[in-house]
Amino acid sequence: MNLPFVYVRSTPKDHGLENLIEGELRPGMKVVVVEDLISTGGSSLKAVEAIRRDGCEVIGMIAAFTYGFPVAEQAFKEARVPLVTLSNYEAVLDVALRTGYIEEEDIATLNEWRKDPAHWDAGK
């Protein structure tokens, strides 16, 4: 594709040039951020902030998977970052159910977990 590529670290290197962003990034560039997984969106949106601070326009993000947590959906909306994913939690549940990996009665529990995984209690 002959396009530039950069890597955004979660924290600046602690040696050398101490760069947060490695690669060819110049002010005015339009950027699509590529991620593997979106959970809360926190680390992904920190990368967006770093790229924007360098004077670039983030036109969107693509990811392999998202849980679709409400907190992430709200964060992406507030950050004005369109997100497109290859798969999501609902698709995984659908395949898991169709292939017998989970049972129909498991769906309610799995959906309850997804509402608030940080405070979910499996023993309730």
Backbone hydrogen bonds, N-H to C=O, Kabsch-Sander energy under -0.5 kcal/mol:
donor,donor_aa,acceptor,acceptor_aa,energy
7,Y,22,E,-2.7
9,R,7,Y,-0.6
9,R,20,L,-3.2
13,K,19,N,-1.7
18,E,15,H,-2.0
22,E,7,Y,-2.9
24,E,5,F,-1.0
25,L,23,G,-1.0
28,G,55,G,-2.9
29,M,26,R,-1.9
31,V,57,E,-3.2
33,V,60,G,-2.3
35,E,62,I,-2.7
38,I,65,F,-2.2
39,S,37,L,-0.6
45,L,41,G,-2.6
46,K,42,G,-1.4
47,A,43,S,-1.5
48,V,44,S,-1.5
49,E,45,L,-2.2
50,A,46,K,-2.2
51,I,47,A,-2.3
52,R,48,V,-2.6
53,R,49,E,-2.6
54,D,50,A,-1.1
55,G,52,R,-2.2
56,C,51,I,-1.6
57,E,29,M,-2.8
58,V,56,C,-0.6
59,I,31,V,-2.6
59,I,57,E,-0.8
60,G,31,V,-0.8
61,M,82,P,-2.5
62,I,33,V,-2.8
63,A,84,V,-1.9
64,A,35,E,-0.9
65,F,36,D,-1.4
66,T,87,S,-0.8
67,Y,38,I,-1.8
72,A,69,F,-0.7
73,E,69,F,-2.3
74,Q,70,P,-2.5
75,A,71,V,-2.0
76,F,72,A,-2.7
77,K,73,E,-1.8
78,E,74,Q,-2.8
79,A,75,A,-2.1
80,R,76,F,-0.5
80,R,77,K,-1.0
81,V,76,F,-2.3
84,V,61,M,-2.3
86,L,63,A,-2.0
87,S,64,A,-1.2
89,Y,66,T,-1.4
92,V,88,N,-2.0
93,L,89,Y,-2.6
94,D,90,E,-2.4
95,V,91,A,-2.3
96,A,92,V,-2.8
97,L,93,L,-2.4
98,R,94,D,-2.6
99,T,95,V,-2.3
100,G,97,L,-1.0
101,Y,96,A,-1.7
102,I,96,A,-1.7
106,D,103,E,-1.9
107,I,103,E,-0.6
107,I,104,E,-1.2
108,A,104,E,-0.5
109,T,105,E,-0.6
110,L,106,D,-2.5
111,N,107,I,-2.6
112,E,108,A,-2.1
113,W,109,T,-2.3
114,R,110,L,-1.7
115,K,111,N,-1.1
116,D,112,E,-0.9
116,D,113,W,-0.7
119,H,116,D,-1.3
120,W,117,P,-0.6
122,A,120,W,-0.5
124,K,121,D,-1.5
